[in-house]
Amino acid sequence: MDWVSGVVVYILLWWWVFFMTLPFGVKPVETPGEGHAASAPARPMLLRKAMITSVIAVVLWFGVDWMIDSGVFSFREMVAKEK
């Protein structure tokens, strides 16, 4: 995988993992102020979630890179078998 594809894959993985980690550990505010949503999190812990997401995305990226470079999963072979 070239570096541009690698960056794109990492960014996609990062956002997918980040959206999956957002609901973990979130508790709503007990008494929301005037004009605030009752479902807004008291402590969203976004920095911690972003750091955890970065580590998980790196691990997943290495897995995807290995699968693509090793030929375990190849679109070219799939197309060649169909012909």
Backbone as JSON, one array per atom type, in Angstrom:
{
  "sequence": "MDWVSGVVVYILLWWWVFFMTLPFGVKPVETPGEGHAASAPARPMLLRKAMITSVIAVVLWFGVDWMIDSGVFSFREMVAKEK",
  "N": [[0.86, -1.17, 0.0], [0.63, 2.17, -0.88], [1.8, 5.38, 0.42], [-0.18, 7.37, 0.41], [-2.6, 5.96, 0.23], [-2.33, 4.58, 2.61], [-2.51, 6.65, 4.51], [-5.13, 7.53, 4.05], [-6.57, 5.2, 4.7], [-5.88, 5.0, 7.43], [-7.05, 7.38, 8.45], [-9.78, 6.9, 7.95], [-10.16, 4.57, 9.53], [-9.56, 5.69, 12.04], [-11.65, 7.56, 12.46], [-13.89, 5.84, 12.41], [-13.4, 4.19, 14.65], [-13.3, 6.17, 16.62], [-15.96, 7.21, 16.63], [-17.19, 4.92, 17.55], [-16.21, 4.72, 20.14], [-17.21, 6.92, 21.47], [-19.72, 6.69, 23.03], [-18.94, 5.29, 25.35], [-18.63, 5.25, 28.85], [-20.09, 7.58, 29.34], [-22.1, 9.77, 31.11], [-25.14, 11.43, 31.67], [-25.72, 14.92, 32.57], [-26.86, 15.62, 35.85], [-28.53, 17.75, 36.67], [-29.4, 19.68, 34.28], [-28.55, 22.89, 32.92], [-30.35, 25.93, 32.1], [-31.49, 25.89, 28.81], [-29.76, 23.89, 28.01], [-29.14, 20.61, 26.71], [-30.73, 17.76, 28.06], [-29.56, 15.33, 27.68], [-26.89, 15.77, 27.32], [-23.45, 15.0, 27.85], [-21.86, 14.83, 31.07], [-19.08, 14.66, 31.58], [-17.35, 14.31, 28.87], [-14.82, 13.27, 28.16], [-13.11, 13.54, 25.87], [-10.42, 13.89, 25.01], [-9.05, 11.71, 26.14], [-10.44, 9.63, 24.88], [-9.76, 10.17, 22.23], [-7.01, 9.66, 22.26], [-6.96, 6.91, 22.93], [-8.36, 5.97, 20.74], [-6.52, 6.58, 18.71], [-4.43, 4.77, 19.24], [-5.74, 2.29, 18.92], [-6.51, 2.54, 16.24], [-4.02, 2.55, 14.97], [-3.15, -0.08, 15.46], [-5.16, -1.52, 14.1], [-4.67, -0.49, 11.55], [-2.14, -1.55, 10.94], [-2.91, -4.22, 10.77], [-4.65, -4.16, 8.53], [-2.86, -3.23, 6.58], [-1.04, -5.36, 6.54], [-2.75, -7.41, 5.61], [-3.34, -6.46, 3.02], [-0.76, -6.22, 1.8], [0.25, -8.82, 2.05], [-1.29, -10.37, 0.42], [-3.39, -11.92, 1.23], [-5.96, -11.04, 1.03], [-7.13, -10.1, -1.91], [-8.21, -7.99, -4.38], [-7.57, -8.07, -7.06], [-7.07, -10.79, -7.59], [-9.61, -11.8, -7.12], [-11.1, -10.67, -9.2], [-9.77, -11.8, -11.38], [-10.45, -14.5, -11.07], [-13.14, -14.48, -11.67], [-13.25, -14.12, -14.4]],
  "CA": [[0.0, 0.0, 0.0], [1.44, 3.39, -0.91], [1.6, 6.21, 1.61], [-1.46, 8.1, 0.34], [-3.63, 4.99, 0.61], [-2.14, 4.31, 4.04], [-3.06, 7.79, 5.28], [-6.59, 7.5, 3.91], [-7.07, 4.07, 5.5], [-5.74, 5.35, 8.84], [-8.06, 8.39, 8.81], [-11.08, 6.22, 8.0], [-10.18, 3.73, 10.72], [-9.57, 6.53, 13.23], [-12.99, 8.1, 12.67], [-14.81, 4.76, 12.76], [-13.16, 3.81, 16.04], [-13.67, 7.3, 17.48], [-17.42, 7.22, 16.79], [-17.59, 3.76, 18.35], [-15.82, 4.91, 21.54], [-17.88, 8.08, 22.08], [-20.71, 6.44, 24.07], [-18.42, 4.61, 26.54], [-18.38, 6.02, 30.06], [-20.78, 8.87, 29.33], [-23.27, 9.89, 31.98], [-25.72, 12.78, 31.47], [-25.71, 15.85, 33.7], [-28.03, 15.38, 36.7], [-29.42, 18.91, 36.59], [-28.92, 20.54, 33.19], [-28.87, 24.31, 33.02], [-31.34, 26.47, 31.17], [-31.07, 25.87, 27.42], [-28.85, 22.77, 27.74], [-29.82, 19.34, 26.48], [-30.68, 16.86, 29.22], [-28.74, 14.17, 27.34], [-25.49, 16.16, 27.14], [-22.61, 14.31, 28.83], [-21.25, 15.65, 32.11], [-17.64, 14.63, 31.28], [-17.23, 13.48, 27.67], [-13.48, 12.67, 28.12], [-12.77, 13.46, 24.46], [-8.98, 13.74, 24.82], [-8.72, 10.31, 26.45], [-11.0, 8.8, 23.81], [-8.97, 10.4, 21.02], [-5.73, 8.94, 22.41], [-7.25, 5.48, 22.83], [-8.72, 5.75, 19.34], [-5.29, 6.61, 17.91], [-3.71, 3.51, 19.45], [-6.51, 1.21, 18.3], [-6.46, 2.73, 14.79], [-2.7, 2.11, 14.51], [-3.15, -1.54, 15.46], [-6.01, -1.94, 12.98], [-4.01, -0.12, 10.31], [-1.12, -2.57, 10.68], [-3.61, -5.42, 10.31], [-5.12, -3.93, 7.15], [-1.66, -3.17, 5.74], [-0.53, -6.73, 6.4], [-3.66, -8.15, 4.74], [-3.2, -6.0, 1.64], [0.57, -6.52, 1.28], [0.53, -10.26, 2.02], [-2.09, -11.01, -0.61], [-4.45, -12.72, 1.83], [-7.2, -10.5, 0.48], [-6.71, -9.39, -3.11], [-9.27, -7.73, -5.35], [-7.1, -8.48, -8.39], [-7.3, -12.22, -7.72], [-11.06, -12.03, -7.2], [-11.52, -10.31, -10.55], [-9.18, -12.78, -12.3], [-11.2, -15.75, -10.94], [-14.46, -14.3, -12.29], [-13.14, -14.13, -15.87]],
  "C": [[0.91, 1.23, 0.0], [1.04, 4.31, 0.24], [0.29, 6.98, 1.59], [-2.61, 7.17, 0.74], [-3.54, 4.68, 2.1], [-2.73, 5.4, 4.91], [-4.59, 7.78, 5.22], [-7.19, 6.37, 4.75], [-6.98, 4.39, 6.98], [-6.81, 6.35, 9.27], [-9.45, 7.76, 8.9], [-11.19, 5.35, 9.24], [-10.29, 4.57, 11.99], [-10.98, 7.05, 13.5], [-13.99, 7.03, 13.04], [-14.64, 4.36, 14.23], [-13.57, 4.93, 16.99], [-15.18, 7.35, 17.7], [-17.91, 6.03, 17.61], [-17.25, 3.95, 19.83], [-16.57, 6.06, 22.22], [-18.89, 7.72, 23.17], [-20.17, 5.81, 25.36], [-18.15, 5.58, 27.68], [-19.07, 7.36, 30.14], [-22.01, 8.8, 30.22], [-23.83, 11.3, 31.8], [-25.63, 13.62, 32.75], [-26.99, 15.63, 34.51], [-29.03, 16.53, 36.63], [-28.9, 19.85, 35.5], [-29.38, 21.98, 33.37], [-29.91, 24.71, 31.98], [-30.77, 26.49, 29.76], [-30.11, 24.75, 27.06], [-29.64, 21.49, 27.56], [-29.66, 18.44, 27.7], [-29.79, 15.65, 28.95], [-27.27, 14.52, 27.14], [-24.62, 15.52, 28.21], [-21.99, 15.29, 29.83], [-19.75, 15.78, 31.85], [-17.44, 13.74, 30.05], [-15.88, 12.79, 27.51], [-12.98, 12.5, 26.68], [-11.27, 13.26, 24.21], [-8.55, 12.29, 25.08], [-9.23, 9.38, 25.35], [-10.23, 8.97, 22.52], [-7.63, 9.67, 21.09], [-5.93, 7.44, 22.29], [-7.59, 5.11, 21.39], [-7.48, 5.7, 18.46], [-4.52, 5.3, 18.02], [-4.43, 2.35, 18.75], [-6.44, 1.32, 16.78], [-5.1, 2.31, 14.23], [-2.64, 0.6, 14.44], [-3.98, -2.08, 14.3], [-5.36, -1.63, 11.64], [-2.93, -1.13, 9.95], [-1.76, -3.87, 10.2], [-4.09, -5.29, 8.87], [-3.92, -3.9, 6.2], [-1.09, -4.56, 5.51], [-1.42, -7.54, 5.45], [-3.49, -7.75, 3.28], [-1.85, -6.41, 1.05], [0.85, -8.01, 1.18], [-0.25, -10.98, 0.93], [-3.16, -11.93, -0.07], [-5.79, -12.32, 1.24], [-6.82, -9.64, -0.71], [-7.89, -9.23, -4.06], [-8.85, -8.19, -6.74], [-7.32, -9.97, -8.61], [-8.77, -12.54, -7.83], [-11.58, -11.75, -8.6], [-11.0, -11.34, -11.55], [-9.95, -14.11, -12.24], [-12.55, -15.66, -11.61], [-14.4, -14.39, -13.81], [-13.01, -15.5, -16.44]]
}
